[in-house]
Amino acid sequence: MSIAFPKLSCDRFTGLFAGLVLTIPILTSCTAQPTSTNANQTPATQTASANSTDNNQAEKVVRIGYVRWGLLPIVRQRGELEKKLAAQNIKVEWVGPFPAFAPVLEAVNAGEVDFTSGGDIPGISGLVGGTPVCVIAYQPPIPEAEAILVKSDSSIRSPQDLIGKKVAVNRGGWGEHLLLKVLAQANIPKEQVERVYLSPTDALPAVTQGHVDAWSVWEPNVSIAEVEHSLRPIASGEAASHYGVYMVQKDFLAKDAAVVKATLEAIQQEADWAVQNKASAAELFGKSTDLKPDTVKQLGQEQIVEQVKPLTAQVISGIQERADWMYSQKAVPKQIDIRQSVCPATPGLETYTSIQQ
């Protein structure tokens, strides 16, 4: 298996489980630019790669871009996906990890990623920006995996107390969307709260050192902030439930639909395993992201598990509502029709490309 690790370029932007323990650790503020190397193959993936060479047919390759949260870090750490796909003469190349979904979509634009998953809001931003992907599956919302956090000794106790304050968010992502929805529900004009656009790496020290007053963020940053820095929530993700989305590069789907089918089915099996083995999944996630034991313990206790599901008309409508709302709030520059961004009907992938009612 060829694994891609990021080179860090600090002049670019860095910045609840599609059935999993949802988590994204505090990362560098640099955007990840993937390059290929074979340095960190596990025994399982080395065996899978060796087995795949026994097949006389030309080996297929799928490049999976992933962020440090959700199901995919667990899948990579477990090493079973590589073996399953190697048996079908498919080699997995991991591209990442990335600090957030936006730079993964940049990698798709650069022709470096074929298959990926991330949040619906950054996915919408990518679609608005013309990223050549289509949506093929989703994960149900996990509102308990998001929160607006403040320091333990802060005078801020409710959204009303955010008036005149600074809140760190990721531009065009879950954090910004959650903040805007919380303000709207509290009838607070968004202009009365200053949004400060920061990556997770920069947002944590900014809030702990008092440069901003609050932080709108997702797991595992929520657990990291609460366990390791004593931050506390003033609002949860209930105000803005978010889907996860699985996306495929359009040309890759057209050329290698069988590889997409095999990859998606294998990942769904991994999601099913994570649902049945939540503690083990949390442990694997912790290993994949170097989280501290107490943080991993909290994530395991929450038992947040990602599921991979075919798209339905209701889900598409829900994502459309989010896209329309983001446009109305000027968080994205133009409107899009989500139905036009769903993967087209594809032989062999009818379960995922024929919309369920």
C-alpha positions as CSV (number, residue, x, y, z in Angstrom):
1,M,0.0,0.0,0.0
2,S,1.3,3.4,-0.8
3,I,0.4,6.0,1.9
4,A,0.4,9.7,1.3
5,F,1.6,12.0,4.1
6,P,1.3,15.8,3.9
7,K,4.0,18.3,3.3
8,L,3.0,21.4,5.2
9,S,2.8,24.8,3.4
10,C,2.0,27.6,5.9
11,D,0.7,30.0,3.2
12,R,-2.5,28.1,2.7
13,F,-5.6,27.6,4.8
14,T,-5.9,24.7,7.2
15,G,-9.1,24.5,7.8
16,L,-19.7,12.9,13.4
17,F,-18.4,9.9,12.2
18,A,-20.3,8.7,8.8
19,G,-21.1,6.0,11.4
20,L,-18.2,6.5,14.0
21,V,-16.4,8.0,16.9
22,L,-16.2,11.5,15.5
23,T,-12.9,13.1,16.0
24,I,-10.4,15.7,14.6
25,P,-7.5,16.6,16.8
26,I,-5.8,19.9,17.1
27,L,-3.6,20.2,14.0
28,T,-1.0,22.4,12.4
29,S,-2.2,25.7,10.9
30,C,-0.7,24.7,7.6
31,T,-2.5,23.3,4.7
32,A,-1.6,19.7,3.9
33,Q,-0.2,19.0,0.5
34,P,-0.1,15.3,-0.1
35,T,3.0,13.5,-1.3
36,S,3.4,9.7,-1.7
37,T,5.7,7.6,0.4
38,N,5.8,4.0,1.6
39,A,7.4,4.8,4.9
40,N,4.7,3.8,7.4
41,Q,3.1,0.6,6.0
42,T,1.7,-1.6,8.7
43,P,2.2,-5.4,8.5
44,A,-1.4,-5.8,7.5
45,T,-1.2,-3.4,4.6
46,Q,2.2,-4.8,3.5
47,T,0.6,-8.2,3.3
48,A,-2.4,-6.8,1.4
49,S,-0.1,-5.1,-1.1
50,A,1.9,-8.3,-1.6
51,N,-1.2,-10.4,-2.1
52,S,-2.5,-8.0,-4.7
53,T,0.6,-8.5,-6.9
54,D,-0.4,-12.1,-7.5
55,N,-3.2,-11.1,-9.7
56,N,-2.4,-11.1,-13.4
57,Q,-4.8,-8.3,-14.2
58,A,-3.7,-4.7,-14.0
59,E,-3.9,-3.4,-10.5
60,K,-6.4,-0.7,-9.8
61,V,-5.7,2.2,-7.4
62,V,-8.0,4.2,-5.2
63,R,-6.6,7.4,-3.5
64,I,-8.6,8.1,-0.3
65,G,-8.3,11.6,1.1
66,Y,-9.1,11.8,4.8
67,V,-9.2,14.3,7.7
68,R,-8.3,13.5,11.3
69,W,-11.8,12.8,12.4
70,G,-14.6,10.5,11.5
71,L,-14.5,6.9,10.4
72,L,-11.6,6.9,7.9
73,P,-8.7,7.4,10.5
74,I,-10.1,4.3,12.2
75,V,-10.3,2.4,9.0
76,R,-6.7,3.3,8.1
77,Q,-5.4,2.3,11.5
78,R,-7.3,-1.0,11.5
79,G,-5.8,-2.1,8.2
80,E,-8.6,-4.3,7.1
81,L,-9.7,-2.2,4.1
82,E,-6.4,-2.7,2.4
83,K,-6.8,-6.5,2.7
84,K,-10.4,-6.5,1.5
85,L,-9.6,-4.5,-1.6
86,A,-6.3,-6.2,-2.3
87,A,-8.3,-9.4,-2.7
88,Q,-10.1,-7.6,-5.6
89,N,-6.8,-6.4,-7.1
90,I,-7.3,-2.8,-5.8
91,K,-4.5,-0.9,-4.0
92,V,-5.3,1.8,-1.4
93,E,-3.3,5.0,-1.3
94,W,-4.1,7.2,1.8
95,V,-3.8,10.9,1.2
96,G,-3.6,12.9,4.3
97,P,-4.3,13.4,7.1
98,F,-5.7,16.8,6.6
99,P,-6.8,19.2,9.4
100,A,-10.3,19.9,7.8
101,F,-12.3,19.0,4.8
102,A,-11.6,22.2,2.8
103,P,-8.0,21.2,2.0
104,V,-9.0,17.7,1.1
105,L,-11.3,19.2,-1.6
106,E,-8.3,21.3,-2.7
107,A,-6.4,18.0,-3.2
108,V,-9.3,16.7,-5.3
109,N,-9.0,19.8,-7.4
110,A,-5.3,19.1,-7.8
111,G,-6.0,15.6,-9.0
112,E,-4.6,13.9,-5.9
113,V,-7.7,12.3,-4.4
114,D,-10.4,10.0,-5.8
115,F,-12.6,9.3,-2.8
116,T,-13.2,11.2,0.5
117,S,-15.6,12.1,3.2
118,G,-16.3,15.2,5.3
119,G,-18.9,17.6,6.5
120,D,-21.9,18.8,4.5
121,I,-21.1,22.5,5.0
122,P,-17.5,22.5,3.7
123,G,-18.8,20.0,1.1
124,I,-21.3,22.6,0.0
125,S,-18.5,25.3,-0.1
126,G,-16.5,22.9,-2.3
127,L,-19.4,22.3,-4.7
128,V,-20.0,26.1,-4.9
129,G,-16.3,26.5,-5.8
130,G,-16.5,24.0,-8.6
131,T,-14.7,21.0,-7.1
132,P,-15.3,18.1,-9.5
133,V,-17.0,15.7,-7.1
134,C,-20.4,14.1,-6.6
135,V,-22.1,13.0,-3.4
136,I,-22.6,9.3,-3.2
137,A,-23.5,8.6,0.5
138,Y,-24.1,10.3,3.8
139,Q,-23.8,10.0,7.6
140,P,-26.6,11.0,9.9
141,P,-26.2,14.1,12.0
142,I,-24.5,13.8,15.4
143,P,-25.3,17.0,17.2
144,E,-23.6,16.0,20.4
145,A,-20.3,16.1,18.6
146,E,-20.4,19.9,18.2
147,A,-20.4,22.8,20.6
148,I,-19.7,26.5,21.2
149,L,-17.1,26.6,24.0
150,V,-15.8,29.2,26.4
151,K,-13.2,29.3,29.2
152,S,-14.4,27.9,32.5
153,D,-14.1,31.3,34.2
154,S,-15.8,33.2,31.3
155,S,-18.7,35.4,32.1
156,I,-20.4,34.1,29.0
157,R,-23.3,31.8,30.0
158,S,-25.6,31.8,27.0
159,P,-25.7,32.9,23.3
160,Q,-27.1,36.3,24.4
161,D,-23.7,36.9,26.1
162,L,-21.9,36.6,22.8
163,I,-23.1,40.1,21.7
164,G,-20.1,42.3,21.2
165,K,-17.7,39.3,21.6
166,K,-15.3,37.5,19.2
167,V,-16.0,33.8,18.3
168,A,-13.4,31.6,16.5
169,V,-14.9,29.6,13.6
170,N,-13.7,27.9,10.4
171,R,-14.7,29.8,7.4
172,G,-17.5,28.1,5.4
173,G,-17.5,25.1,7.7
174,W,-19.4,23.5,10.5
175,G,-18.1,26.0,13.1
176,E,-19.4,29.0,11.2
177,H,-22.7,27.4,10.4
178,L,-23.3,26.4,14.0
179,L,-22.6,29.9,15.3
180,L,-24.9,31.5,12.7
181,K,-27.7,29.1,13.5
182,V,-27.3,29.6,17.2
183,L,-27.4,33.4,16.8
184,A,-30.5,33.1,14.5
185,Q,-32.4,31.0,17.0
186,A,-31.6,33.5,19.7
187,N,-32.7,36.4,17.5
188,I,-29.3,38.0,17.6
189,P,-28.2,39.8,14.4
190,K,-25.1,38.1,13.2
191,E,-23.4,41.5,12.8
192,Q,-23.4,41.9,16.6
193,V,-21.0,39.0,17.0
194,E,-17.5,39.1,15.4
195,R,-16.5,36.0,13.6
196,V,-12.8,35.3,13.7
197,Y,-11.7,32.8,11.0
198,L,-9.1,30.4,12.5
199,S,-8.1,26.8,12.0
200,P,-8.5,24.5,15.0
201,T,-4.7,24.7,15.7
202,D,-4.9,28.5,16.0
203,A,-8.4,28.7,17.6
204,L,-7.5,26.7,20.8
205,P,-4.7,28.9,22.0
206,A,-6.7,32.0,20.9
207,V,-9.6,31.1,23.2
208,T,-7.4,29.9,26.1
209,Q,-5.2,33.0,25.9
210,G,-8.2,35.3,25.7
211,H,-7.7,36.6,22.1
212,V,-11.2,35.4,21.3
213,D,-14.1,34.9,23.7
214,A,-15.5,31.6,22.3
215,W,-14.9,28.8,19.9
216,S,-17.5,27.1,17.7
217,V,-16.1,23.6,16.8
218,W,-16.6,19.9,16.5
219,E,-15.2,16.7,17.9
220,P,-12.5,15.6,18.8
221,N,-11.7,19.3,19.4
222,V,-14.6,19.6,21.8
223,S,-13.3,16.8,24.0
224,I,-9.7,18.0,23.7
225,A,-10.8,21.5,24.9
226,E,-13.0,20.2,27.7
227,V,-10.6,17.5,29.0
228,E,-7.3,19.1,28.5
229,H,-8.1,22.9,28.8
230,S,-11.2,23.0,31.0
231,L,-13.4,24.8,28.4
232,R,-17.2,24.4,28.8
233,P,-20.1,24.5,26.3
234,I,-22.7,27.3,26.1
235,A,-24.5,25.7,23.1
236,S,-24.6,22.3,21.5
237,G,-24.9,21.2,17.9
238,E,-28.7,20.8,18.3
239,A,-29.1,24.2,16.6
240,A,-27.5,23.1,13.4
241,S,-27.5,19.4,12.8
242,H,-24.9,18.5,10.2
243,Y,-24.7,15.6,7.8
244,G,-21.5,14.0,6.8
245,V,-21.0,13.3,3.0
246,Y,-19.0,10.8,1.0
247,M,-17.8,12.3,-2.3
248,V,-16.2,10.8,-5.4
249,Q,-14.2,12.5,-8.1
250,K,-16.5,12.5,-11.1
251,D,-14.1,11.2,-13.7
252,F,-12.9,8.5,-11.3
253,L,-16.5,7.3,-10.9
254,A,-17.1,7.3,-14.7
255,K,-13.8,5.4,-15.3
256,D,-13.7,3.0,-12.3
257,A,-17.2,2.5,-11.0
258,A,-16.3,-1.1,-9.9
259,V,-13.5,0.3,-7.7
260,V,-15.8,2.9,-6.2
261,K,-18.4,0.1,-5.4
262,A,-15.8,-2.1,-3.8
263,T,-14.4,0.8,-1.8
264,L,-17.7,2.0,-0.6
265,E,-18.9,-1.5,0.4
266,A,-15.7,-2.2,2.3
267,I,-15.9,1.1,4.2
268,Q,-19.5,0.4,5.0
269,Q,-18.4,-2.9,6.5
270,E,-15.8,-1.1,8.6
271,A,-18.5,1.3,9.8
272,D,-20.6,-1.7,10.9
273,W,-17.6,-3.1,12.8
274,A,-17.1,0.3,14.5
275,V,-20.8,0.4,15.6
276,Q,-20.4,-3.1,17.1
277,N,-17.0,-2.3,18.7
278,K,-17.2,1.3,19.9
279,A,-14.5,1.1,22.6
280,S,-12.1,-0.6,20.2
281,A,-12.9,2.0,17.5
282,A,-12.2,4.8,20.0
283,E,-8.9,3.2,20.9
284,L,-7.9,2.9,17.3
285,F,-8.9,6.5,16.7
286,G,-6.8,7.6,19.6
287,K,-3.8,5.8,18.2
288,S,-4.3,7.3,14.8
289,T,-4.4,10.8,16.1
290,D,-2.1,10.7,19.2
291,L,-4.9,11.8,21.5
292,K,-4.3,11.7,25.3
293,P,-5.9,8.7,27.1
294,D,-8.4,10.9,29.0
295,T,-9.6,12.5,25.8
296,V,-9.9,9.1,24.2
297,K,-11.8,7.9,27.2
298,Q,-14.3,10.7,27.0
299,L,-14.9,10.1,23.3
300,G,-15.4,6.4,24.0
301,Q,-17.9,7.1,26.7
302,E,-19.9,9.3,24.3
303,Q,-20.0,6.4,21.9
304,I,-20.4,8.6,18.9
305,V,-20.5,6.3,15.9
306,E,-20.5,7.1,12.2
307,Q,-22.8,5.3,9.8
308,V,-22.6,5.1,6.0
309,K,-26.0,5.3,4.3
310,P,-27.4,5.7,0.8
311,L,-28.8,9.1,0.0
312,T,-32.5,9.7,0.3
313,A,-34.8,12.4,-1.0
314,Q,-35.2,13.8,2.5
315,V,-31.4,14.0,3.1
316,I,-30.9,15.8,-0.2
317,S,-33.6,18.2,0.7
318,G,-31.9,18.8,4.1
319,I,-28.6,19.5,2.5
320,Q,-30.3,21.8,0.0
321,E,-31.8,23.7,2.9
322,R,-28.4,24.2,4.4
323,A,-26.9,25.4,1.1
324,D,-29.8,27.9,0.6
325,W,-29.4,29.1,4.2
326,M,-25.6,29.5,3.9
327,Y,-26.2,31.6,0.7
328,S,-28.8,33.8,2.4
329,Q,-26.2,34.5,5.2
330,K,-23.6,35.3,2.5
331,A,-21.4,32.5,3.8
332,V,-21.1,31.1,0.3
333,P,-21.1,33.3,-2.9
334,K,-23.8,31.6,-4.9
335,Q,-26.7,29.1,-4.8
336,I,-26.4,25.5,-6.0
337,D,-28.8,22.7,-6.8
338,I,-27.7,19.8,-4.7
339,R,-29.5,17.3,-6.9
340,Q,-27.2,18.2,-9.7
341,S,-24.2,17.3,-7.4
342,V,-25.5,13.8,-6.5
343,C,-23.6,11.0,-8.3
344,P,-25.4,9.9,-11.5
345,A,-27.2,6.5,-11.8
346,T,-24.3,4.0,-12.3
347,P,-24.6,0.3,-13.1
348,G,-23.5,-1.8,-10.1
349,L,-24.0,1.2,-7.7
350,E,-27.8,1.4,-7.9
351,T,-28.1,1.2,-4.1
352,Y,-26.2,4.5,-3.8
353,T,-27.0,6.3,-7.1
354,S,-30.7,5.6,-7.2
355,I,-32.2,8.0,-4.7
356,Q,-34.2,6.4,-2.0
357,Q,-37.6,8.0,-1.2
